[in-house]
Amino acid sequence: MTCRQLGGPCDQEFKGETADDIINAQDRHLRDAARGGDESHVPAHEDMKKRWLNPIKGMGWYRGIKKDFAALPEIET
């Protein structure tokens, strides 16, 4: 999945065995980009930090990402 598919501003790709792996990779990416001065990632980073302040909305986002991840074709390694 890409940063954009997860709500971010770019097409950085993330790979992982689970949706949680992908989410964690994007969280690190957003944090590092925002801290590094990439202003385009700041809004998504702020959204990520606030995601669980509203648990119902956060769970909706999380379930949507898990559903999108499950629909992806398997990639052989």
C-alpha positions as CSV (number, residue, x, y, z in Angstrom):
1,M,0.0,0.0,0.0
2,T,1.1,3.6,-0.4
3,C,1.2,6.6,1.9
4,R,-1.6,8.1,-0.2
5,Q,-3.8,5.0,0.2
6,L,-3.4,5.3,3.9
7,G,-4.4,9.0,3.9
8,G,-0.9,10.6,3.4
9,P,0.3,12.9,0.6
10,C,2.8,10.8,-1.3
11,D,3.2,7.5,-3.2
12,Q,5.9,5.9,-0.9
13,E,5.2,2.2,-0.9
14,F,4.9,0.1,2.3
15,K,5.1,-3.7,2.4
16,G,4.3,-6.0,5.2
17,E,2.7,-9.3,6.2
18,T,-0.2,-7.7,7.9
19,A,-2.2,-4.4,7.7
20,D,-0.7,-3.5,11.1
21,D,2.8,-3.8,9.6
22,I,1.8,-1.4,6.8
23,I,0.1,1.0,9.3
24,N,3.2,1.1,11.5
25,A,5.5,1.7,8.6
26,Q,3.3,4.6,7.4
27,D,3.2,6.0,11.0
28,R,7.1,6.0,11.1
29,H,7.2,7.5,7.6
30,L,4.8,10.3,8.5
31,R,6.7,11.1,11.7
32,D,10.1,11.0,10.0
33,A,9.0,13.2,7.1
34,A,7.3,15.7,9.3
35,R,10.2,16.0,11.6
36,G,12.5,16.3,8.6
37,G,10.7,19.4,7.5
38,D,8.4,17.9,4.8
39,E,5.5,20.2,5.2
40,S,3.3,18.1,2.8
41,H,3.3,15.3,5.5
42,V,2.5,17.5,8.5
43,P,-1.3,17.3,8.1
44,A,-1.3,13.6,7.7
45,H,1.1,13.3,10.7
46,E,-1.2,15.4,12.8
47,D,-4.2,13.2,11.7
48,M,-2.2,10.1,12.6
49,K,-1.4,11.5,16.1
50,K,-5.1,12.3,16.7
51,R,-6.5,9.2,15.2
52,W,-7.5,7.5,18.5
53,L,-8.8,10.6,20.2
54,N,-12.1,9.6,18.7
55,P,-12.1,5.8,19.1
56,I,-15.2,5.2,16.9
57,K,-13.7,7.2,14.0
58,G,-10.3,5.6,14.6
59,M,-11.7,2.1,14.5
60,G,-13.6,3.0,11.3
61,W,-10.3,4.1,9.7
62,Y,-8.5,1.0,11.0
63,R,-11.2,-1.4,9.7
64,G,-11.2,0.3,6.3
65,I,-7.4,-0.1,6.0
66,K,-7.6,-3.8,7.1
67,K,-10.3,-4.4,4.4
68,D,-8.3,-2.6,1.7
69,F,-5.2,-4.6,2.7
70,A,-7.1,-7.9,2.6
71,A,-8.3,-7.0,-0.9
72,L,-4.8,-6.6,-2.3
73,P,-3.3,-9.4,-4.4
74,E,-0.6,-11.5,-2.6
75,I,2.9,-10.7,-3.7
76,E,5.4,-13.5,-3.8
77,T,8.7,-12.9,-2.1
